[in-house]
Amino acid sequence: MMYLYALAFSFLVVVLLVPVVRKLALRVGFVDRPTRRKIHAAPVPLSGGVAIYIGVVLTAYLFVRDIALFRAIAVGGGLLVATGLVDDAFKAFNREFPVWPRLILYTLASLIPVWYGIRIAGISSPSSSSMILFTPGWSLVFTVIWVFALLNMVNFIDGIDGLASGICVISSLTLFIAALIGYQQVTALIAVALAGACMAFLTYNFHPARIFMGDAGATFLGYTLAVTAIEGTLKGATFVSLLVPVLALGVPILDTAIVFIRRLAEGKGLHRADNLHTHHSLMKWGLTQVQTVSFLYLIAAVFGLMSIVVMLMLY
């Protein structure tokens, strides 16, 4: 019942906040304006990430409070939301936020879970029950790479109405079920709070979207999923359990891998925005936005079910 309360509270907070932040964004011109690369035809407010952040953090505070996982999400997520809002402000006024400051701040945010003791500590040996412990340096490196990669991957898939928010609903519910199977109450509460916030936002973000989450929301969602996955299954993973978070987050991981391979093949910069993402390709093949998003939801659900099967095999 506690999980249902957390889901409902997070959902309610975001449902009530989105109209407020949307109205403020329209008033000050904080909107994503149409360009040749973008699909929407009219300016759309970019402030949804603020509502998502408040919904998740407020719910986590009420239900888990002074747990390290809550502090890591509140502090690291807050830094990413602030960075994303600056980035989104640049876009709203037809300017480009420099890459290097953004990368530095993303790296700093990726270090915050380590500061709170949330790190990938080691991996079980495939030939025995013993644990291969990473040195503090390697533990830090693997943790930062995982968090940095995921916060960017979710940002990458936020290209059409409802895609990132819907995929994050499926991924967070998958991590929630995995946490329940693993008897991890705190991780389950964070995951279900995230699911509730994303469900609420999706009611405004599904096509035709009335608001976007912006970089502020997408990087926060990726970060929170990455940190929750570490606490849930990656902290001291077995080789098999590595599949749980990888499958749970399969769509953004697979999309990023495909895009990077295509960019390298075409000699483009890895950080340059383009139309090479999976959702762009599906729409070029003739699918509508709703059909594209629904198809990718289905793929994410399949990955999620596979992740849960792996988790059940472990327990």
C-alpha positions in Angstrom: 0.0 0.0 0.0 2.9 2.3 0.7 4.1 2.1 -2.9 0.6 2.9 -4.2 0.6 6.0 -1.9 4.0 7.1 -3.3 2.9 6.6 -6.9 -0.3 8.5 -6.3 1.3 11.4 -4.5 4.0 11.8 -7.1 1.4 11.7 -9.9 -0.8 14.3 -8.2 2.1 16.7 -7.5 3.2 16.7 -11.2 -0.4 16.8 -12.6 -1.0 19.9 -10.5 2.4 21.6 -11.2 2.6 21.2 -14.9 -0.1 23.7 -15.8 1.6 26.2 -13.4 5.1 25.9 -14.9 3.6 25.7 -18.4 1.8 29.1 -17.9 4.9 30.7 -16.5 7.0 29.4 -19.4 4.6 30.8 -22.0 4.5 34.2 -20.2 8.3 34.6 -20.3 8.9 33.0 -23.7 10.6 29.9 -22.3 9.6 27.7 -25.3 11.1 25.3 -27.8 10.7 27.0 -31.2 10.2 25.0 -34.4 13.3 24.5 -36.6 14.0 22.4 -39.7 15.3 19.5 -37.5 12.3 19.5 -35.1 8.9 18.0 -35.7 6.5 20.3 -33.8 5.0 23.2 -35.8 4.4 25.7 -33.0 6.4 26.9 -29.9 6.0 24.5 -26.9 6.9 25.3 -23.3 10.2 23.7 -22.0 9.5 23.8 -18.3 8.3 20.3 -17.6 11.5 19.1 -16.0 10.9 21.4 -13.0 7.6 19.7 -12.3 9.1 16.2 -12.6 12.0 17.1 -10.3 9.7 18.5 -7.6 7.3 15.6 -7.8 10.0 13.0 -7.5 12.1 14.8 -4.8 9.1 15.8 -2.7 7.7 12.2 -2.8 11.1 10.7 -1.9 11.5 13.2 1.0 8.1 12.2 2.4 8.7 8.5 2.1 12.4 7.8 2.5 13.9 11.1 3.8 17.5 11.0 5.0 18.6 8.0 2.9 21.7 8.4 0.8 19.8 7.6 -2.3 17.3 10.4 -1.7 20.2 12.9 -1.1 22.1 11.8 -4.2 19.0 12.3 -6.3 18.0 15.6 -4.8 21.5 17.1 -5.0 22.7 15.6 -8.3 19.3 16.0 -9.9 19.0 19.6 -8.8 22.4 20.4 -10.4 21.2 18.7 -13.7 17.9 20.5 -13.6 19.6 23.9 -13.1 22.1 23.1 -15.9 19.3 21.9 -18.2 17.2 25.1 -17.5 20.2 27.2 -18.6 20.6 25.1 -21.7 16.9 25.3 -22.5 17.0 29.1 -22.0 19.7 29.3 -24.6 17.5 27.3 -27.0 14.4 29.4 -26.2 16.3 32.5 -27.4 17.9 30.8 -30.4 21.3 30.4 -29.0 23.5 27.4 -28.3 24.8 26.6 -24.8 28.5 25.7 -25.1 29.3 22.0 -25.0 32.2 22.0 -22.5 30.5 23.7 -19.6 27.7 21.3 -20.0 30.0 18.2 -20.0 31.8 19.5 -17.0 28.6 19.9 -15.0 27.3 16.5 -16.2 30.5 14.9 -15.0 30.2 16.7 -11.6 26.6 15.5 -11.2 27.8 11.9 -12.1 30.3 12.2 -9.2 27.6 13.0 -6.6 26.3 9.5 -6.1 29.9 8.4 -5.3 30.1 11.1 -2.7 27.0 9.6 -1.0 28.4 6.1 -1.1 26.4 4.9 -4.1 28.9 3.2 -6.4 29.5 0.1 -8.4 31.7 -1.7 -5.9 32.6 -4.9 -7.8 31.3 -7.9 -9.7 31.0 -11.5 -8.8 33.4 -13.9 -10.5 31.7 -16.0 -13.2 33.7 -19.1 -12.1 33.0 -18.9 -8.3 30.9 -17.2 -5.7 33.7 -14.8 -4.8 33.4 -11.1 -5.5 35.9 -9.2 -7.6 36.1 -5.8 -5.8 37.1 -2.8 -7.7 39.7 -0.4 -6.3 38.2 3.0 -5.2 39.5 4.5 -8.4 38.0 2.0 -10.8 34.8 2.0 -8.8 34.5 5.7 -9.3 35.3 5.4 -13.0 32.7 2.8 -13.7 30.0 4.6 -11.6 30.6 7.9 -13.3 30.6 6.4 -16.8 27.3 4.6 -16.1 25.6 7.7 -14.7 27.0 10.1 -17.3 26.0 7.7 -20.1 22.4 7.2 -18.9 21.6 10.8 -18.3 22.7 11.6 -21.8 21.0 8.6 -23.4 17.6 9.6 -22.0 18.2 13.1 -23.3 19.0 11.7 -26.7 15.7 9.9 -27.1 13.7 12.9 -26.0 13.0 13.8 -29.7 9.2 13.3 -30.2 6.1 13.7 -28.1 5.8 11.3 -25.2 8.8 9.1 -26.1 11.2 9.8 -23.2 8.5 10.1 -20.6 6.8 6.9 -21.6 10.0 4.9 -21.9 10.9 6.2 -18.4 7.6 5.0 -17.1 8.3 1.5 -18.4 12.0 1.5 -17.2 11.1 2.8 -13.7 8.3 0.3 -13.3 10.8 -2.4 -14.3 13.3 -1.3 -11.7 10.5 -1.1 -9.2 9.5 -4.7 -9.8 13.2 -5.8 -9.7 13.6 -4.0 -6.4 10.6 -5.7 -4.9 12.0 -9.1 -6.0 15.3 -8.2 -4.4 13.6 -7.0 -1.2 14.9 -3.4 -1.6 12.3 -1.1 -0.2 14.0 2.2 -0.6 15.0 1.6 -4.2 11.4 0.4 -4.9 10.0 3.6 -3.4 12.2 5.9 -5.5 11.4 3.9 -8.7 7.7 4.1 -8.1 7.8 7.8 -7.3 9.7 8.3 -10.6 7.0 6.2 -12.4 4.2 8.3 -11.0 5.9 11.6 -12.0 6.5 10.3 -15.5 2.9 9.0 -15.9 1.5 12.4 -14.8 3.8 14.3 -17.2 2.9 11.9 -20.0 -0.7 13.1 -19.8 0.5 16.5 -21.0 3.4 15.3 -23.2 1.8 12.6 -25.4 1.1 13.7 -28.9 0.2 16.5 -29.5 2.4 17.7 -26.6 1.4 20.7 -24.6 4.7 20.9 -22.8 8.2 19.4 -23.1 10.5 18.3 -20.3 13.5 19.9 -21.9 17.1 19.0 -21.1 16.4 19.7 -17.5 13.8 16.9 -17.3 15.5 14.4 -19.6 18.9 14.5 -17.9 17.2 14.3 -14.5 15.2 11.2 -15.5 18.3 9.5 -16.9 20.4 10.4 -13.8 17.7 9.1 -11.4 17.2 5.9 -13.3 21.0 5.3 -13.4 21.5 6.0 -9.7 18.4 3.8 -8.8 19.8 1.0 -10.9 23.2 1.2 -9.1 21.5 1.0 -5.7 19.2 -1.8 -6.9 21.3 -4.2 -9.0 24.7 -2.8 -9.9 26.3 -2.0 -6.6 27.8 -5.5 -6.3 26.5 -7.2 -9.4 26.9 -10.7 -10.7 27.5 -11.1 -14.4 23.9 -12.2 -14.9 22.4 -9.4 -12.9 24.2 -6.9 -15.1 21.5 -7.7 -17.6 18.8 -6.4 -15.3 19.5 -2.6 -15.6 20.8 -2.9 -19.1 17.6 -4.5 -20.3 15.4 -2.2 -18.1 17.0 0.7 -19.9 17.4 -1.1 -23.2 15.7 1.4 -25.5 17.9 4.5 -24.7 21.0 2.3 -24.6 20.2 0.6 -27.9 19.3 3.9 -29.6 22.5 5.6 -28.5 24.6 2.7 -29.7 22.9 2.8 -33.1 23.2 6.6 -33.4 26.9 6.6 -32.4 27.8 3.9 -34.9 25.9 5.8 -37.7 27.6 9.1 -36.8 31.1 7.4 -36.8 30.3 5.8 -40.1 29.3 9.2 -41.6 32.2 11.0 -40.0 30.0 13.2 -37.8 30.8 14.5 -34.3 29.2 12.2 -31.6 27.7 15.2 -29.8 26.1 16.8 -32.8 22.3 16.8 -33.0 20.9 15.1 -36.1 18.0 13.0 -37.4 19.7 9.6 -37.1 17.9 8.4 -34.0 15.6 5.3 -34.1 12.4 7.4 -33.8 13.5 9.6 -36.7 14.2 6.5 -38.9 10.8 5.0 -38.0 9.0 8.2 -39.0 11.0 8.3 -42.3 9.7 4.8 -43.0 6.1 6.2 -42.8 5.1 5.7 -39.2 3.2 8.5 -37.5 4.4 10.0 -34.2 1.9 8.0 -32.2 2.8 4.7 -34.1 6.5 5.4 -33.6 6.1 6.0 -29.9 3.8 3.0 -29.4 6.3 0.7 -31.2 9.2 1.9 -29.0 7.0 1.4 -25.9 6.4 -2.1 -27.0 10.2 -2.7 -27.4 10.8 -1.2 -24.0 8.1 -3.4 -22.5 9.7 -6.5 -24.0 13.1 -5.5 -22.6 11.5 -4.8 -19.2 9.9 -8.3 -19.2 13.2 -9.9 -20.0 14.9 -7.9 -17.2 12.3 -9.2 -14.7 12.8 -12.8 -15.9 16.5 -12.4 -15.3 15.8 -11.0 -11.8 13.5 -13.9 -11.0 16.2 -16.4 -12.1 18.6 -14.7 -9.6 16.1 -15.2 -6.7 
